[in-house]
Amino acid sequence: MEATGTDEVEKIKSKFMSAWHNMKYSWVLKTKTYFSRNSPVFLLGKCYHFKTDESGELSTDGSNFDKINTEISGNVEEFRKDFISRIWLTYREEFPQIKGSALTTDCGWGCTLRTGQMLLAQGLMLHFLGRAWVWPDALDIDNSDSESWTAHTVKKLTASFEASLTAEREPKILSNHHQGTLKRNCDDSEMRNEVYHRKIISWFGDSPLAAFGLHQLIECGKKSGKIAGDWYGPAVVAHILRKAVEEARDPELQGVTVYVAQDCTVYSSDVIDRQCSFMDSGKADTKAVIILVPVRLGGERTNMDYIEFVKGILSLEYCVGIIGGKPKQSYYFAGFQDDSLIYMDPHYCQSFVDVSIKDFPLESFHCPSPKKMSFKKMDPSCTIGFYCRTVQDFEKASEEITKMLKSSSKEKYPLFTFVKGHSRDYDFASSPLHEENDLFSEDEKKRLKRFSTEEFVLL
């Protein structure tokens, strides 16, 4: 009876905290995000220029936009379409209960899992859609009547952002032609892309069956002692993503694998072995690989000597972003301008969307407005991600990144390294591919100890 009473108290506490976090993260404060007109903006390897003869800044509240000419506005629109097309994964509420807990929301604790999902989603978008793809409906996002938004303030913020970038003070009303997005005459390529767009999002749905949904990631985390409601660090999330991809059974995902660097070292032969492993279909084609590198950019605070390297990484088209943030908050870093990072914020609570239904609403999976943060505020604990489609792409990327590491390092030791050979050649045990009882081997646990959330500021 006593145990039952304790369980009931825990359930009540859990429900109370969930309700508090749902309310806390369902509000959006309208803030201005300024972009300089005289500096290039980088977003996952793409560069955009807003330069004009006038000096000043662009802001998302509409100020200083009346003097922008048509050519520059067009470039701004290209940036907006590109940014909004990235997949945004945030806190959710009212999803199916997480196994082994009373939780139906991840508000207040799941932010690093969400930023990890965003990084993996970008890798899958590169794999299935390519970097040039943009969502055709990206600029129509503020006109959605979907009930998936939990706060009306988001619509206001989106409308303001849309209006500011088109030099309008009031949001425009779409014609019936544009409102009928589902009736658009698509060619075969566009239809195929939209199928994959929806499929990728569905893999991150908040249900036990979704390959990379919160429920599945938590199951993977249990094997390393993590449970729902715990904090997850960027390095641990990297290994959870690796395990989730290994366990994915969708035939479409058999052509993708994930490699996590060991001790800030990428062992080239281990990566190539993963790429050349036989797929379940029996074909001997090589797999694409998403390489995740957990790193530390300094001690208590980020070492500003690493700024140029981080900029260089985010300037590569095969970069899939950075799982990082600032103390106690995890963000998905996708770009930069000058000494400010551009990111997507998972700390916004939205209602559960059932991605198993046909034509489920997409709007809540795309962020209407970018945010910026100074490099100085960046927490030093982060995980960097790259995507390589072929072995040749990996070899080319390793050479390019190695040069970047050497040129950016003022010390004798770079942030991480690529070495030839296998990890076993250097007396390190390779991580097990099919370990059932534990997410990490004993050697991995020792190496990961310094990446634990106990030692780091929690993200």
C-alpha positions as CSV (number, residue, x, y, z in Angstrom):
1,M,0.0,0.0,0.0
2,E,2.8,2.4,0.9
3,A,4.5,1.8,-2.5
4,T,1.1,2.4,-4.2
5,G,0.8,5.7,-2.3
6,T,4.2,6.8,-3.3
7,D,3.5,6.0,-7.0
8,E,0.3,8.1,-6.8
9,V,2.3,11.0,-5.3
10,E,4.9,10.7,-8.1
11,K,2.1,10.7,-10.7
12,I,0.5,13.8,-9.2
13,K,3.9,15.6,-9.1
14,S,4.6,14.6,-12.7
15,K,1.2,15.9,-13.8
16,F,1.7,19.2,-11.9
17,M,5.1,19.7,-13.4
18,S,3.9,18.9,-16.9
19,A,1.0,21.4,-16.5
20,W,3.4,24.1,-15.3
21,H,5.9,23.5,-18.1
22,N,3.1,23.4,-20.7
23,M,1.9,26.8,-19.6
24,K,5.5,28.2,-19.2
25,Y,6.5,27.1,-22.8
26,S,3.3,27.9,-24.5
27,W,4.0,31.6,-24.5
28,V,6.1,33.4,-27.1
29,L,7.7,36.7,-26.4
30,K,7.9,38.9,-29.4
31,T,11.6,39.8,-29.8
32,K,13.4,41.5,-32.6
33,T,16.0,39.5,-34.6
34,Y,18.4,41.9,-36.4
35,F,20.4,41.1,-39.5
36,S,23.1,43.4,-40.8
37,R,22.7,44.5,-44.4
38,N,26.5,44.7,-44.8
39,S,27.5,41.1,-43.8
40,P,26.8,37.8,-45.4
41,V,24.5,35.3,-43.7
42,F,25.4,31.7,-43.7
43,L,22.8,28.9,-43.3
44,L,24.0,25.3,-43.5
45,G,26.5,26.0,-46.2
46,K,24.5,28.5,-48.2
47,C,25.5,32.2,-48.3
48,Y,23.0,35.1,-48.6
49,H,23.8,38.8,-49.1
50,F,21.5,41.6,-48.0
51,K,24.0,44.3,-48.9
52,T,22.7,47.7,-50.0
53,D,24.3,51.2,-50.3
54,E,22.5,52.2,-47.1
55,S,24.1,51.2,-43.8
56,G,22.0,49.7,-41.0
57,E,20.3,46.6,-39.9
58,L,17.3,44.5,-40.9
59,S,14.9,43.6,-38.1
60,T,12.0,41.2,-38.0
61,D,9.6,43.8,-36.7
62,G,9.5,45.7,-40.0
63,S,11.8,48.6,-39.2
64,N,14.4,49.7,-41.8
65,F,12.8,47.6,-44.5
66,D,11.2,50.4,-46.5
67,K,14.5,51.2,-48.3
68,I,15.4,47.7,-49.4
69,N,15.3,47.4,-53.2
70,T,13.7,44.5,-55.1
71,E,16.9,42.6,-55.8
72,I,17.9,42.6,-52.1
73,S,14.3,41.7,-51.0
74,G,14.5,38.7,-53.4
75,N,17.6,37.5,-51.6
76,V,15.9,38.0,-48.2
77,E,13.0,35.9,-49.5
78,E,15.4,33.1,-50.6
79,F,16.9,33.1,-47.1
80,R,13.5,33.0,-45.5
81,K,12.4,30.1,-47.7
82,D,15.5,28.2,-46.9
83,F,15.3,28.8,-43.2
84,I,11.6,28.0,-42.9
85,S,12.1,24.8,-45.0
86,R,14.4,23.3,-42.2
87,I,12.5,20.9,-39.9
88,W,11.7,22.4,-36.5
89,L,11.1,20.0,-33.7
90,T,9.9,21.5,-30.4
91,Y,8.4,20.5,-27.1
92,R,5.0,18.8,-27.5
93,E,2.1,18.1,-25.2
94,E,-0.7,15.6,-25.0
95,F,1.2,12.9,-26.9
96,P,0.8,9.2,-26.0
97,Q,2.1,8.4,-22.6
98,I,5.8,7.5,-22.5
99,K,6.4,3.9,-21.4
100,G,7.4,3.6,-17.8
101,S,6.3,7.0,-16.8
102,A,3.2,9.2,-16.5
103,L,4.6,11.8,-18.9
104,T,2.6,13.0,-21.9
105,T,4.9,16.0,-22.6
106,D,8.6,16.7,-22.8
107,C,8.4,20.3,-21.7
108,G,11.2,21.3,-19.4
109,W,13.5,18.4,-20.1
110,G,13.5,17.2,-23.7
111,C,15.2,20.1,-25.4
112,T,18.5,18.4,-26.2
113,L,16.6,15.4,-27.6
114,R,14.7,17.8,-29.8
115,T,17.8,19.6,-31.1
116,G,19.3,16.1,-31.8
117,Q,16.2,15.3,-33.8
118,M,16.6,18.5,-35.8
119,L,20.2,17.7,-36.7
120,L,19.2,14.1,-37.8
121,A,16.3,15.5,-39.7
122,Q,18.6,17.8,-41.7
123,G,20.9,14.8,-42.5
124,L,17.9,12.9,-43.8
125,M,16.8,15.9,-45.8
126,L,20.2,16.1,-47.5
127,H,19.9,12.3,-48.2
128,F,16.4,12.2,-49.7
129,L,15.9,15.8,-50.9
130,G,19.2,17.5,-51.4
131,R,20.5,20.8,-50.1
132,A,18.8,22.8,-52.8
133,W,15.3,21.7,-51.8
134,V,12.9,24.2,-50.3
135,W,9.4,23.7,-49.1
136,P,7.0,25.3,-51.7
137,D,4.7,26.5,-49.0
138,A,7.4,28.0,-46.8
139,L,6.2,31.6,-47.3
140,D,2.6,30.7,-46.7
141,I,3.2,29.4,-43.2
142,D,1.6,32.3,-41.3
143,N,-1.7,31.7,-43.1
144,S,-2.2,28.3,-41.6
145,D,-5.4,27.6,-39.7
146,S,-4.0,24.5,-38.2
147,E,-4.9,23.9,-34.6
148,S,-1.5,22.4,-33.9
149,W,-0.2,25.8,-32.6
150,T,-0.8,26.2,-28.9
151,A,-0.4,30.0,-28.7
152,H,-2.0,32.6,-30.9
153,T,1.1,34.7,-30.4
154,V,3.0,32.6,-32.8
155,K,0.6,33.6,-35.6
156,K,1.2,37.2,-34.7
157,L,4.9,36.8,-34.7
158,T,4.9,35.0,-38.0
159,A,2.7,37.7,-39.6
160,S,5.0,40.4,-38.3
161,F,8.1,38.6,-39.7
162,E,6.3,38.1,-43.1
163,A,5.2,41.7,-43.2
164,S,8.6,43.1,-42.3
165,L,10.5,41.2,-45.0
166,T,8.1,42.4,-47.7
167,A,8.0,46.0,-46.5
168,E,4.3,45.6,-45.6
169,R,2.8,46.7,-42.3
170,E,-0.1,44.3,-42.6
171,P,0.1,40.6,-43.5
172,K,-1.1,40.0,-47.0
173,I,-4.1,37.9,-47.7
174,L,-3.5,35.0,-50.1
175,S,-5.6,34.5,-53.1
176,N,-7.7,31.3,-53.4
177,H,-5.2,30.1,-55.9
178,H,-2.4,30.0,-53.3
179,Q,-4.7,28.7,-50.6
180,G,-5.4,25.6,-52.5
181,T,-1.9,24.3,-51.9
182,L,-3.0,20.7,-52.0
183,K,-4.4,21.2,-55.5
184,R,-1.1,22.6,-56.9
185,N,-0.2,21.1,-60.2
186,C,3.0,19.3,-59.2
187,D,5.4,17.6,-61.6
188,D,6.7,14.2,-60.7
189,S,9.8,15.5,-59.0
190,E,7.9,17.9,-56.7
191,M,5.4,15.2,-55.8
192,R,8.2,12.9,-54.9
193,N,9.9,15.5,-52.8
194,E,6.6,16.3,-50.9
195,V,6.2,12.5,-50.2
196,Y,9.7,12.4,-48.7
197,H,9.2,15.7,-46.9
198,R,6.2,14.2,-45.1
199,K,7.9,10.9,-44.5
200,I,10.9,12.5,-42.9
201,I,8.7,14.4,-40.5
202,S,6.6,11.3,-39.7
203,W,9.8,9.5,-38.6
204,F,10.0,12.1,-35.8
205,G,6.4,11.9,-34.7
206,D,5.6,11.7,-31.0
207,S,4.4,8.2,-31.0
208,P,6.0,4.9,-29.9
209,L,6.1,3.6,-33.5
210,A,8.0,6.6,-35.0
211,A,11.6,5.5,-35.8
212,F,13.2,8.7,-34.3
213,G,10.3,10.0,-32.2
214,L,10.8,11.0,-28.6
215,H,9.5,7.6,-27.4
216,Q,12.0,5.6,-29.4
217,L,14.9,7.9,-28.4
218,I,14.0,7.5,-24.7
219,E,13.9,3.7,-25.1
220,C,17.5,3.9,-26.6
221,G,18.5,6.1,-23.7
222,K,17.2,3.6,-21.1
223,K,20.0,1.3,-22.1
224,S,22.5,3.8,-20.8
225,G,20.6,4.5,-17.6
226,K,18.5,7.5,-18.8
227,I,14.8,7.7,-18.3
228,A,12.0,10.1,-19.4
229,G,12.4,13.4,-17.5
230,D,16.2,13.2,-17.3
231,W,18.5,15.8,-18.8
232,Y,20.5,14.6,-21.8
233,G,23.8,16.0,-22.9
234,P,24.9,16.6,-26.5
235,A,27.3,13.6,-26.5
236,V,24.8,11.2,-25.0
237,V,22.2,12.3,-27.6
238,A,24.7,11.6,-30.4
239,H,25.0,8.0,-29.3
240,I,21.2,7.7,-28.8
241,L,20.7,8.9,-32.4
242,R,23.3,6.3,-33.6
243,K,21.4,3.5,-31.8
244,A,18.0,4.7,-33.1
245,V,19.3,4.7,-36.7
246,E,20.8,1.2,-36.3
247,E,17.4,-0.1,-35.0
248,A,15.3,1.6,-37.6
249,R,13.4,-1.0,-39.7
250,D,12.0,1.2,-42.4
251,P,13.5,0.0,-45.8
252,E,14.1,3.6,-46.8
253,L,16.5,4.0,-43.9
254,Q,18.7,1.1,-44.6
255,G,20.9,3.3,-46.8
256,V,21.9,5.6,-43.9
257,T,24.2,4.9,-41.0
258,V,25.5,7.1,-38.1
259,Y,29.1,7.2,-36.8
260,V,30.0,8.9,-33.5
261,A,33.6,10.0,-33.0
262,Q,35.6,8.5,-30.1
263,D,37.6,10.8,-27.9
264,C,37.3,13.6,-30.5
265,T,38.8,11.3,-33.1
266,V,37.2,10.1,-36.4
267,Y,38.7,6.8,-37.4
268,S,38.4,6.7,-41.2
269,S,38.4,2.9,-41.6
270,D,35.6,2.6,-39.1
271,V,33.5,5.1,-41.0
272,I,34.2,3.4,-44.4
273,D,33.4,0.0,-42.9
274,R,30.0,1.3,-41.9
275,Q,29.4,2.8,-45.3
276,C,30.4,-0.4,-47.0
277,S,28.4,-2.8,-44.8
278,F,25.7,-4.8,-46.6
279,M,22.3,-3.4,-46.4
280,D,19.3,-5.5,-45.3
281,S,18.0,-5.7,-48.8
282,G,21.1,-7.7,-49.8
283,K,22.6,-5.1,-52.0
284,A,26.2,-4.2,-51.7
285,D,25.7,-0.5,-52.3
286,T,27.5,1.9,-49.9
287,K,25.5,3.7,-47.2
288,A,25.5,7.4,-46.6
289,V,26.9,8.3,-43.2
290,I,26.0,11.0,-40.7
291,I,29.1,11.7,-38.7
292,L,28.6,13.1,-35.2
293,V,31.5,14.6,-33.3
294,P,31.0,15.5,-29.6
295,V,33.4,18.3,-28.7
296,R,34.2,20.8,-26.0
297,L,34.9,24.3,-27.1
298,G,36.7,25.4,-23.9
299,G,36.5,25.0,-20.2
300,E,33.8,26.7,-18.2
301,R,33.1,29.0,-21.1
302,T,33.5,28.8,-24.9
303,N,37.0,29.7,-26.0
304,M,36.6,32.5,-28.5
305,D,39.6,31.1,-30.5
306,Y,37.2,28.5,-31.9
307,I,34.8,31.0,-33.4
308,E,36.4,30.9,-36.9
309,F,36.3,27.1,-36.9
310,V,32.6,27.0,-36.0
311,K,31.9,29.5,-38.7
312,G,33.9,27.4,-41.2
313,I,31.9,24.2,-40.2
314,L,28.6,26.0,-40.7
315,S,29.8,27.2,-44.1
316,L,30.0,23.6,-45.4
317,E,27.0,22.4,-47.4
318,Y,27.4,18.9,-45.9
319,C,27.2,20.2,-42.4
320,V,23.9,19.2,-40.8
321,G,24.2,21.7,-37.9
322,I,25.3,21.7,-34.3
323,I,23.6,20.4,-31.1
324,G,24.5,23.1,-28.7
325,G,23.0,26.0,-26.8
326,K,23.7,28.1,-23.8
327,P,23.7,27.0,-20.1
328,K,20.5,25.2,-19.3
329,Q,19.0,25.5,-22.8
330,S,19.8,23.5,-25.9
331,Y,19.5,25.1,-29.4
332,Y,20.0,23.8,-32.9
333,F,22.7,26.0,-34.5
334,A,22.3,26.2,-38.3
335,G,24.1,29.3,-39.4
336,F,25.7,32.6,-38.4
337,Q,26.2,36.2,-39.3
338,D,29.3,38.0,-38.1
339,D,29.8,36.8,-34.4
340,S,26.2,35.7,-33.9
341,L,24.9,32.2,-34.3
342,I,21.5,31.6,-36.1
343,Y,19.5,28.9,-34.4
344,M,16.1,27.2,-34.0
345,D,14.7,27.0,-30.5
346,P,12.9,23.9,-29.3
347,H,11.6,25.6,-26.1
348,Y,8.1,26.2,-27.4
349,C,5.3,23.9,-26.4
350,Q,3.0,22.8,-29.2
351,S,0.1,20.3,-29.3
352,F,0.6,16.7,-30.4
353,V,0.2,16.2,-34.1
354,D,-0.8,12.7,-35.3
355,V,1.6,12.1,-38.2
356,S,0.0,8.8,-39.1
357,I,-3.1,10.5,-40.6
358,K,-3.1,11.4,-44.3
359,D,-2.2,15.0,-45.0
360,F,-1.4,15.9,-41.4
361,P,-0.7,19.6,-40.9
362,L,3.0,20.5,-41.6
363,E,3.0,24.1,-40.3
364,S,4.1,23.4,-36.7
365,F,7.2,21.5,-38.0
366,H,8.6,24.6,-39.7
367,C,10.0,27.6,-37.8
368,P,8.5,31.0,-39.0
369,S,11.4,33.1,-37.6
370,P,15.1,32.8,-37.0
371,K,16.8,33.7,-33.8
372,K,20.4,34.9,-33.2
373,M,22.7,34.5,-30.2
374,S,26.3,35.8,-29.6
375,F,29.0,33.2,-29.8
376,K,30.1,34.4,-26.3
377,K,26.9,32.9,-24.8
378,M,27.4,29.5,-26.4
379,D,27.9,26.6,-24.0
380,P,31.2,24.8,-24.8
381,S,29.6,21.4,-24.8
382,C,28.2,20.6,-28.3
383,T,28.0,17.9,-31.0
384,I,28.9,18.8,-34.6
385,G,27.2,16.9,-37.5
386,F,28.2,16.1,-41.1
387,Y,26.6,14.2,-43.9
388,C,28.5,12.2,-46.6
389,R,26.6,10.3,-49.3
390,T,29.5,8.2,-50.5
391,V,33.0,7.0,-49.4
392,Q,34.5,9.5,-51.9
393,D,32.4,12.3,-50.2
394,F,33.7,11.2,-46.8
395,E,37.3,11.2,-48.0
396,K,36.9,14.7,-49.5
397,A,35.2,16.0,-46.4
398,S,37.8,14.6,-44.1
399,E,40.6,16.4,-46.1
400,E,38.7,19.6,-46.2
401,I,37.8,19.6,-42.5
402,T,41.4,18.6,-41.5
403,K,42.8,21.6,-43.3
404,M,40.2,23.8,-41.6
405,L,41.1,22.3,-38.2
406,K,44.8,23.0,-38.8
407,S,44.3,26.6,-40.0
408,S,42.0,27.5,-37.1
409,S,44.0,25.9,-34.3
410,K,46.3,28.2,-32.5
411,E,47.4,25.4,-30.3
412,K,49.3,22.2,-31.3
413,Y,46.1,20.1,-30.7
414,P,43.0,20.6,-33.0
415,L,39.5,20.4,-31.7
416,F,39.1,16.9,-33.2
417,T,41.0,14.8,-35.7
418,F,40.6,12.4,-38.6
419,V,43.0,9.5,-38.5
420,K,43.5,6.5,-40.8
421,G,42.8,3.0,-39.6
422,H,40.4,1.5,-37.1
423,S,39.9,2.5,-33.5
424,R,41.1,-1.0,-32.5
425,D,44.5,-0.2,-34.1
426,Y,44.9,2.4,-31.4
427,D,43.9,0.0,-28.6
428,F,40.4,1.4,-28.4
429,A,37.5,-1.0,-28.4
430,S,35.1,-0.4,-31.2
431,S,31.5,0.3,-30.1
432,P,29.2,-2.7,-30.6
433,L,26.8,-2.4,-33.4
434,H,24.2,-4.8,-32.0
435,E,24.6,-4.5,-28.2
436,E,21.2,-5.4,-26.8
437,N,21.6,-4.8,-23.1
438,D,23.7,-1.6,-23.1
439,L,23.9,1.5,-25.3
440,F,27.6,1.9,-24.6
441,S,30.5,-0.5,-24.1
442,E,32.5,-0.2,-20.9
443,D,35.3,1.6,-22.7
444,E,32.8,4.0,-24.3
445,K,31.4,4.7,-20.8
446,K,34.8,5.7,-19.5
447,R,35.4,7.9,-22.5
448,L,32.0,9.5,-22.2
449,K,32.4,10.2,-18.5
450,R,33.8,13.6,-19.3
451,F,30.9,14.3,-21.6
452,S,28.3,13.5,-18.9
453,T,25.7,16.1,-17.9
454,E,27.0,15.9,-14.3
455,E,30.3,17.5,-15.4
456,F,28.8,19.9,-18.0
457,V,26.3,22.6,-17.5
458,L,23.0,21.0,-18.4
459,L,21.6,21.7,-21.8
